[in-house]
Amino acid sequence: MNDQEYRGEATIRSGNTALPVQVHLGVYFEPIDGRYHWYGRVSPDSEVTALAEDRSTDVVLRTPYGEASARLGDVDPWNRYRLSGVGLPPFPMGIVPDAEPETL
């Protein structure tokens, strides 16, 4: 694991439902739109499957470091659902790029 990843405990919240899960997440800075994009997978969990109901679902993902809005999306052959979000991720990062490009 590098300093741009998080692997560990999290909670997925949708409405009144809060599910404890295990996640593996990564993040990258997209210079074209100037925002962070983070993504990853939720370990297989029957309650997550019931929550997703084979469709994309807006959720809030909370880790011990923070929370962020996310999208619970497609499922892979191992029954792990994809999570994705835009903006600061709900985990610390090691390197933060400059907000504005340097001028010469």
Secondary structure, 3 states (H helix, E strand, C coil): CCCCEEEEEEEEEECCEEEEEEEEEEEEEECCCCEEEEEEEECCCHHHHHHHCCCCEEEEEEECCEEEEEEEEEECCCCCEEEEEECCCCCCCCCCCCCCCCCC
